[in-house]
Amino acid sequence: MHVAGYKYNEIADKMNLPLGTVKSRIFFARKRLQERFADYV
């Protein structure tokens, strides 16, 4: 949803999750992607 342009608070409301959880999950997902694709930079 973040990639589709939704704001953190919109995602939290729609998924019924705390805002901090949404931010944390996006942060760690972005970190994993950066590690996985580090060779492509």
PDBQT receptor file of N, H, CA, C and O in Angstrom, charges set to zero:
ATOM      1  N   MET A   1       0.827  -1.196   0.000  1.00  0.00    +0.000 N 
ATOM      2  CA  MET A   1       0.000   0.000   0.000  1.00  0.00    +0.000 C 
ATOM      3  C   MET A   1       0.875   1.266   0.000  1.00  0.00    +0.000 C 
ATOM      4  O   MET A   1       0.526   2.274  -0.613  1.00  0.00    +0.000 OA
ATOM      5  N   HIS A   2       1.995   1.192   0.687  1.00  0.00    +0.000 N 
ATOM      6  H   HIS A   2       2.278   0.373   1.185  1.00  0.00    +0.000 HD
ATOM      7  CA  HIS A   2       2.897   2.344   0.736  1.00  0.00    +0.000 C 
ATOM      8  C   HIS A   2       3.417   2.666  -0.661  1.00  0.00    +0.000 C 
ATOM      9  O   HIS A   2       3.505   3.830  -1.052  1.00  0.00    +0.000 OA
ATOM     10  N   VAL A   3       3.758   1.623  -1.402  1.00  0.00    +0.000 N 
ATOM     11  H   VAL A   3       3.687   0.678  -1.084  1.00  0.00    +0.000 HD
ATOM     12  CA  VAL A   3       4.253   1.802  -2.770  1.00  0.00    +0.000 C 
ATOM     13  C   VAL A   3       3.167   2.407  -3.653  1.00  0.00    +0.000 C 
ATOM     14  O   VAL A   3       3.464   3.149  -4.590  1.00  0.00    +0.000 OA
ATOM     15  N   ALA A   4       1.918   2.091  -3.356  1.00  0.00    +0.000 N 
ATOM     16  H   ALA A   4       1.677   1.489  -2.595  1.00  0.00    +0.000 HD
ATOM     17  CA  ALA A   4       0.796   2.605  -4.139  1.00  0.00    +0.000 C 
ATOM     18  C   ALA A   4       0.462   4.057  -3.791  1.00  0.00    +0.000 C 
ATOM     19  O   ALA A   4      -0.411   4.661  -4.414  1.00  0.00    +0.000 OA
ATOM     20  N   GLY A   5       1.157   4.615  -2.795  1.00  0.00    +0.000 N 
ATOM     21  H   GLY A   5       1.867   4.124  -2.289  1.00  0.00    +0.000 HD
ATOM     22  CA  GLY A   5       0.971   6.026  -2.481  1.00  0.00    +0.000 C 
ATOM     23  C   GLY A   5       0.170   6.323  -1.227  1.00  0.00    +0.000 C 
ATOM     24  O   GLY A   5      -0.088   7.486  -0.917  1.00  0.00    +0.000 OA
ATOM     25  N   TYR A   6      -0.224   5.293  -0.506  1.00  0.00    +0.000 N 
ATOM     26  H   TYR A   6      -0.014   4.348  -0.758  1.00  0.00    +0.000 HD
ATOM     27  CA  TYR A   6      -0.959   5.515   0.741  1.00  0.00    +0.000 C 
ATOM     28  C   TYR A   6      -0.022   6.070   1.808  1.00  0.00    +0.000 C 
ATOM     29  O   TYR A   6       1.157   5.718   1.855  1.00  0.00    +0.000 OA
ATOM     30  N   LYS A   7      -0.549   6.930   2.653  1.00  0.00    +0.000 N 
ATOM     31  H   LYS A   7      -1.507   7.216   2.615  1.00  0.00    +0.000 HD
ATOM     32  CA  LYS A   7       0.208   7.478   3.774  1.00  0.00    +0.000 C 
ATOM     33  C   LYS A   7       0.206   6.464   4.914  1.00  0.00    +0.000 C 
ATOM     34  O   LYS A   7      -0.657   5.589   4.980  1.00  0.00    +0.000 OA
ATOM     35  N   TYR A   8       1.177   6.594   5.805  1.00  0.00    +0.000 N 
ATOM     36  H   TYR A   8       1.878   7.305   5.752  1.00  0.00    +0.000 HD
ATOM     37  CA  TYR A   8       1.281   5.664   6.935  1.00  0.00    +0.000 C 
ATOM     38  C   TYR A   8      -0.026   5.573   7.725  1.00  0.00    +0.000 C 
ATOM     39  O   TYR A   8      -0.488   4.481   8.055  1.00  0.00    +0.000 OA
ATOM     40  N   ASN A   9      -0.613   6.729   8.021  1.00  0.00    +0.000 N 
ATOM     41  H   ASN A   9      -0.239   7.616   7.753  1.00  0.00    +0.000 HD
ATOM     42  CA  ASN A   9      -1.846   6.710   8.826  1.00  0.00    +0.000 C 
ATOM     43  C   ASN A   9      -3.021   6.077   8.072  1.00  0.00    +0.000 C 
ATOM     44  O   ASN A   9      -3.887   5.461   8.692  1.00  0.00    +0.000 OA
ATOM     45  N   GLU A  10      -3.058   6.218   6.769  1.00  0.00    +0.000 N 
ATOM     46  H   GLU A  10      -2.353   6.718   6.266  1.00  0.00    +0.000 HD
ATOM     47  CA  GLU A  10      -4.103   5.577   5.977  1.00  0.00    +0.000 C 
ATOM     48  C   GLU A  10      -3.950   4.055   6.013  1.00  0.00    +0.000 C 
ATOM     49  O   GLU A  10      -4.936   3.327   6.124  1.00  0.00    +0.000 OA
ATOM     50  N   ILE A  11      -2.721   3.590   5.918  1.00  0.00    +0.000 N 
ATOM     51  H   ILE A  11      -1.920   4.182   5.828  1.00  0.00    +0.000 HD
ATOM     52  CA  ILE A  11      -2.458   2.156   5.972  1.00  0.00    +0.000 C 
ATOM     53  C   ILE A  11      -2.846   1.611   7.343  1.00  0.00    +0.000 C 
ATOM     54  O   ILE A  11      -3.503   0.574   7.440  1.00  0.00    +0.000 OA
ATOM     55  N   ALA A  12      -2.442   2.306   8.392  1.00  0.00    +0.000 N 
ATOM     56  H   ALA A  12      -1.908   3.148   8.314  1.00  0.00    +0.000 HD
ATOM     57  CA  ALA A  12      -2.748   1.874   9.759  1.00  0.00    +0.000 C 
ATOM     58  C   ALA A  12      -4.259   1.771   9.966  1.00  0.00    +0.000 C 
ATOM     59  O   ALA A  12      -4.739   0.795  10.543  1.00  0.00    +0.000 OA
ATOM     60  N   ASP A  13      -5.006   2.763   9.503  1.00  0.00    +0.000 N 
ATOM     61  H   ASP A  13      -4.617   3.556   9.035  1.00  0.00    +0.000 HD
ATOM     62  CA  ASP A  13      -6.465   2.743   9.653  1.00  0.00    +0.000 C 
ATOM     63  C   ASP A  13      -7.084   1.589   8.879  1.00  0.00    +0.000 C 
ATOM     64  O   ASP A  13      -7.930   0.865   9.403  1.00  0.00    +0.000 OA
ATOM     65  N   LYS A  14      -6.665   1.423   7.646  1.00  0.00    +0.000 N 
ATOM     66  H   LYS A  14      -5.978   2.012   7.221  1.00  0.00    +0.000 HD
ATOM     67  CA  LYS A  14      -7.256   0.394   6.787  1.00  0.00    +0.000 C 
ATOM     68  C   LYS A  14      -6.930  -1.026   7.261  1.00  0.00    +0.000 C 
ATOM     69  O   LYS A  14      -7.761  -1.926   7.146  1.00  0.00    +0.000 OA
ATOM     70  N   MET A  15      -5.720  -1.223   7.795  1.00  0.00    +0.000 N 
ATOM     71  H   MET A  15      -5.045  -0.491   7.889  1.00  0.00    +0.000 HD
ATOM     72  CA  MET A  15      -5.291  -2.549   8.234  1.00  0.00    +0.000 C 
ATOM     73  C   MET A  15      -5.565  -2.786   9.725  1.00  0.00    +0.000 C 
ATOM     74  O   MET A  15      -5.299  -3.864  10.256  1.00  0.00    +0.000 OA
ATOM     75  N   ASN A  16      -6.103  -1.756  10.383  1.00  0.00    +0.000 N 
ATOM     76  H   ASN A  16      -6.319  -0.880   9.951  1.00  0.00    +0.000 HD
ATOM     77  CA  ASN A  16      -6.417  -1.836  11.816  1.00  0.00    +0.000 C 
ATOM     78  C   ASN A  16      -5.169  -2.188  12.644  1.00  0.00    +0.000 C 
ATOM     79  O   ASN A  16      -5.190  -3.089  13.482  1.00  0.00    +0.000 OA
ATOM     80  N   LEU A  17      -4.085  -1.446  12.379  1.00  0.00    +0.000 N 
ATOM     81  H   LEU A  17      -4.068  -0.713  11.698  1.00  0.00    +0.000 HD
ATOM     82  CA  LEU A  17      -2.817  -1.640  13.071  1.00  0.00    +0.000 C 
ATOM     83  C   LEU A  17      -2.361  -0.317  13.679  1.00  0.00    +0.000 C 
ATOM     84  O   LEU A  17      -2.742   0.751  13.202  1.00  0.00    +0.000 OA
ATOM     85  N   PRO A  18      -1.546  -0.388  14.731  1.00  0.00    +0.000 N 
ATOM     86  CA  PRO A  18      -0.964   0.850  15.269  1.00  0.00    +0.000 C 
ATOM     87  C   PRO A  18      -0.022   1.490  14.250  1.00  0.00    +0.000 C 
ATOM     88  O   PRO A  18       0.605   0.792  13.453  1.00  0.00    +0.000 OA
ATOM     89  N   LEU A  19       0.072   2.787  14.278  1.00  0.00    +0.000 N 
ATOM     90  H   LEU A  19      -0.437   3.354  14.926  1.00  0.00    +0.000 HD
ATOM     91  CA  LEU A  19       0.917   3.530  13.343  1.00  0.00    +0.000 C 
ATOM     92  C   LEU A  19       2.374   3.081  13.437  1.00  0.00    +0.000 C 
ATOM     93  O   LEU A  19       3.041   2.936  12.413  1.00  0.00    +0.000 OA
ATOM     94  N   GLY A  20       2.867   2.862  14.638  1.00  0.00    +0.000 N 
ATOM     95  H   GLY A  20       2.325   2.980  15.470  1.00  0.00    +0.000 HD
ATOM     96  CA  GLY A  20       4.248   2.432  14.835  1.00  0.00    +0.000 C 
ATOM     97  C   GLY A  20       4.538   1.092  14.172  1.00  0.00    +0.000 C 
ATOM     98  O   GLY A  20       5.633   0.880  13.651  1.00  0.00    +0.000 OA
ATOM     99  N   THR A  21       3.575   0.197  14.187  1.00  0.00    +0.000 N 
ATOM    100  H   THR A  21       2.685   0.369  14.611  1.00  0.00    +0.000 HD
ATOM    101  CA  THR A  21       3.737  -1.109  13.550  1.00  0.00    +0.000 C 
ATOM    102  C   THR A  21       3.884  -0.955  12.047  1.00  0.00    +0.000 C 
ATOM    103  O   THR A  21       4.729  -1.602  11.429  1.00  0.00    +0.000 OA
ATOM    104  N   VAL A  22       3.071  -0.108  11.466  1.00  0.00    +0.000 N 
ATOM    105  H   VAL A  22       2.384   0.418  11.968  1.00  0.00    +0.000 HD
ATOM    106  CA  VAL A  22       3.137   0.135  10.020  1.00  0.00    +0.000 C 
ATOM    107  C   VAL A  22       4.494   0.717   9.651  1.00  0.00    +0.000 C 
ATOM    108  O   VAL A  22       5.128   0.258   8.700  1.00  0.00    +0.000 OA
ATOM    109  N   LYS A  23       4.942   1.717  10.388  1.00  0.00    +0.000 N 
ATOM    110  H   LYS A  23       4.428   2.089  11.161  1.00  0.00    +0.000 HD
ATOM    111  CA  LYS A  23       6.234   2.340  10.108  1.00  0.00    +0.000 C 
ATOM    112  C   LYS A  23       7.376   1.338  10.251  1.00  0.00    +0.000 C 
ATOM    113  O   LYS A  23       8.291   1.301   9.428  1.00  0.00    +0.000 OA
ATOM    114  N   SER A  24       7.311   0.529  11.301  1.00  0.00    +0.000 N 
ATOM    115  H   SER A  24       6.567   0.558  11.969  1.00  0.00    +0.000 HD
ATOM    116  CA  SER A  24       8.344  -0.471  11.549  1.00  0.00    +0.000 C 
ATOM    117  C   SER A  24       8.410  -1.501  10.430  1.00  0.00    +0.000 C 
ATOM    118  O   SER A  24       9.495  -1.825   9.947  1.00  0.00    +0.000 OA
ATOM    119  N   ARG A  25       7.267  -2.012  10.019  1.00  0.00    +0.000 N 
ATOM    120  H   ARG A  25       6.386  -1.748  10.411  1.00  0.00    +0.000 HD
ATOM    121  CA  ARG A  25       7.231  -3.029   8.972  1.00  0.00    +0.000 C 
ATOM    122  C   ARG A  25       7.742  -2.491   7.645  1.00  0.00    +0.000 C 
ATOM    123  O   ARG A  25       8.456  -3.188   6.924  1.00  0.00    +0.000 OA
ATOM    124  N   ILE A  26       7.383  -1.263   7.322  1.00  0.00    +0.000 N 
ATOM    125  H   ILE A  26       6.803  -0.697   7.907  1.00  0.00    +0.000 HD
ATOM    126  CA  ILE A  26       7.863  -0.658   6.076  1.00  0.00    +0.000 C 
ATOM    127  C   ILE A  26       9.374  -0.424   6.150  1.00  0.00    +0.000 C 
ATOM    128  O   ILE A  26      10.088  -0.657   5.175  1.00  0.00    +0.000 OA
ATOM    129  N   PHE A  27       9.856   0.031   7.296  1.00  0.00    +0.000 N 
ATOM    130  H   PHE A  27       9.276   0.220   8.089  1.00  0.00    +0.000 HD
ATOM    131  CA  PHE A  27      11.285   0.255   7.485  1.00  0.00    +0.000 C 
ATOM    132  C   PHE A  27      12.076  -1.030   7.272  1.00  0.00    +0.000 C 
ATOM    133  O   PHE A  27      13.060  -1.044   6.532  1.00  0.00    +0.000 OA
ATOM    134  N   PHE A  28      11.638  -2.124   7.931  1.00  0.00    +0.000 N 
ATOM    135  H   PHE A  28      10.839  -2.113   8.532  1.00  0.00    +0.000 HD
ATOM    136  CA  PHE A  28      12.369  -3.384   7.829  1.00  0.00    +0.000 C 
ATOM    137  C   PHE A  28      12.242  -4.006   6.443  1.00  0.00    +0.000 C 
ATOM    138  O   PHE A  28      13.183  -4.643   5.969  1.00  0.00    +0.000 OA
ATOM    139  N   ALA A  29      11.113  -3.835   5.796  1.00  0.00    +0.000 N 
ATOM    140  H   ALA A  29      10.350  -3.318   6.181  1.00  0.00    +0.000 HD
ATOM    141  CA  ALA A  29      10.946  -4.345   4.428  1.00  0.00    +0.000 C 
ATOM    142  C   ALA A  29      11.871  -3.595   3.476  1.00  0.00    +0.000 C 
ATOM    143  O   ALA A  29      12.498  -4.207   2.612  1.00  0.00    +0.000 OA
ATOM    144  N   ARG A  30      11.961  -2.293   3.625  1.00  0.00    +0.000 N 
ATOM    145  H   ARG A  30      11.452  -1.795   4.328  1.00  0.00    +0.000 HD
ATOM    146  CA  ARG A  30      12.849  -1.478   2.786  1.00  0.00    +0.000 C 
ATOM    147  C   ARG A  30      14.306  -1.873   3.016  1.00  0.00    +0.000 C 
ATOM    148  O   ARG A  30      15.089  -1.956   2.069  1.00  0.00    +0.000 OA
ATOM    149  N   LYS A  31      14.667  -2.116   4.275  1.00  0.00    +0.000 N 
ATOM    150  H   LYS A  31      14.031  -2.048   5.044  1.00  0.00    +0.000 HD
ATOM    151  CA  LYS A  31      16.025  -2.519   4.616  1.00  0.00    +0.000 C 
ATOM    152  C   LYS A  31      16.373  -3.867   3.976  1.00  0.00    +0.000 C 
ATOM    153  O   LYS A  31      17.463  -4.032   3.430  1.00  0.00    +0.000 OA
ATOM    154  N   ARG A  32      15.437  -4.840   4.045  1.00  0.00    +0.000 N 
ATOM    155  H   ARG A  32      14.551  -4.706   4.488  1.00  0.00    +0.000 HD
ATOM    156  CA  ARG A  32      15.658  -6.147   3.435  1.00  0.00    +0.000 C 
ATOM    157  C   ARG A  32      15.833  -6.034   1.920  1.00  0.00    +0.000 C 
ATOM    158  O   ARG A  32      16.689  -6.702   1.340  1.00  0.00    +0.000 OA
ATOM    159  N   LEU A  33      15.022  -5.191   1.284  1.00  0.00    +0.000 N 
ATOM    160  H   LEU A  33      14.327  -4.649   1.756  1.00  0.00    +0.000 HD
ATOM    161  CA  LEU A  33      15.144  -5.001  -0.163  1.00  0.00    +0.000 C 
ATOM    162  C   LEU A  33      16.489  -4.387  -0.529  1.00  0.00    +0.000 C 
ATOM    163  O   LEU A  33      17.114  -4.790  -1.510  1.00  0.00    +0.000 OA
ATOM    164  N   GLN A  34      16.932  -3.413   0.259  1.00  0.00    +0.000 N 
ATOM    165  H   GLN A  34      16.424  -3.086   1.056  1.00  0.00    +0.000 HD
ATOM    166  CA  GLN A  34      18.228  -2.789  -0.016  1.00  0.00    +0.000 C 
ATOM    167  C   GLN A  34      19.361  -3.796   0.113  1.00  0.00    +0.000 C 
ATOM    168  O   GLN A  34      20.294  -3.785  -0.689  1.00  0.00    +0.000 OA
ATOM    169  N   GLU A  35      19.288  -4.671   1.121  1.00  0.00    +0.000 N 
ATOM    170  H   GLU A  35      18.530  -4.680   1.773  1.00  0.00    +0.000 HD
ATOM    171  CA  GLU A  35      20.315  -5.685   1.305  1.00  0.00    +0.000 C 
ATOM    172  C   GLU A  35      20.284  -6.695   0.160  1.00  0.00    +0.000 C 
ATOM    173  O   GLU A  35      21.326  -7.095  -0.359  1.00  0.00    +0.000 OA
ATOM    174  N   ARG A  36      19.090  -7.093  -0.220  1.00  0.00    +0.000 N 
ATOM    175  H   ARG A  36      18.244  -6.767   0.201  1.00  0.00    +0.000 HD
ATOM    176  CA  ARG A  36      18.937  -8.122  -1.251  1.00  0.00    +0.000 C 
ATOM    177  C   ARG A  36      19.420  -7.635  -2.625  1.00  0.00    +0.000 C 
ATOM    178  O   ARG A  36      19.995  -8.402  -3.398  1.00  0.00    +0.000 OA
ATOM    179  N   PHE A  37      19.182  -6.372  -2.911  1.00  0.00    +0.000 N 
ATOM    180  H   PHE A  37      18.716  -5.749  -2.283  1.00  0.00    +0.000 HD
ATOM    181  CA  PHE A  37      19.525  -5.835  -4.227  1.00  0.00    +0.000 C 
ATOM    182  C   PHE A  37      20.753  -4.927  -4.212  1.00  0.00    +0.000 C 
ATOM    183  O   PHE A  37      20.927  -4.105  -5.112  1.00  0.00    +0.000 OA
ATOM    184  N   ALA A  38      21.587  -5.067  -3.217  1.00  0.00    +0.000 N 
ATOM    185  H   ALA A  38      21.446  -5.735  -2.486  1.00  0.00    +0.000 HD
ATOM    186  CA  ALA A  38      22.782  -4.221  -3.088  1.00  0.00    +0.000 C 
ATOM    187  C   ALA A  38      23.711  -4.383  -4.282  1.00  0.00    +0.000 C 
ATOM    188  O   ALA A  38      24.385  -3.429  -4.672  1.00  0.00    +0.000 OA
ATOM    189  N   ASP A  39      23.757  -5.575  -4.867  1.00  0.00    +0.000 N 
ATOM    190  H   ASP A  39      23.210  -6.350  -4.550  1.00  0.00    +0.000 HD
ATOM    191  CA  ASP A  39      24.647  -5.814  -6.004  1.00  0.00    +0.000 C 
ATOM    192  C   ASP A  39      24.192  -5.115  -7.278  1.00  0.00    +0.000 C 
ATOM    193  O   ASP A  39      24.975  -4.984  -8.218  1.00  0.00    +0.000 OA
ATOM    194  N   TYR A  40      22.956  -4.669  -7.327  1.00  0.00    +0.000 N 
ATOM    195  H   TYR A  40      22.319  -4.775  -6.563  1.00  0.00    +0.000 HD
ATOM    196  CA  TYR A  40      22.410  -4.052  -8.535  1.00  0.00    +0.000 C 
ATOM    197  C   TYR A  40      22.588  -2.545  -8.590  1.00  0.00    +0.000 C 
ATOM    198  O   TYR A  40      22.177  -1.903  -9.557  1.00  0.00    +0.000 OA
ATOM    199  N   VAL A  41      23.191  -1.988  -7.572  1.00  0.00    +0.000 N 
ATOM    200  H   VAL A  41      23.525  -2.510  -6.787  1.00  0.00    +0.000 HD
ATOM    201  CA  VAL A  41      23.353  -0.536  -7.521  1.00  0.00    +0.000 C 
ATOM    202  C   VAL A  41      24.532  -0.089  -8.337  1.00  0.00    +0.000 C 
ATOM    203  O   VAL A  41      24.817   1.106  -8.407  1.00  0.00    +0.000 OA
TER     204      VAL A  41
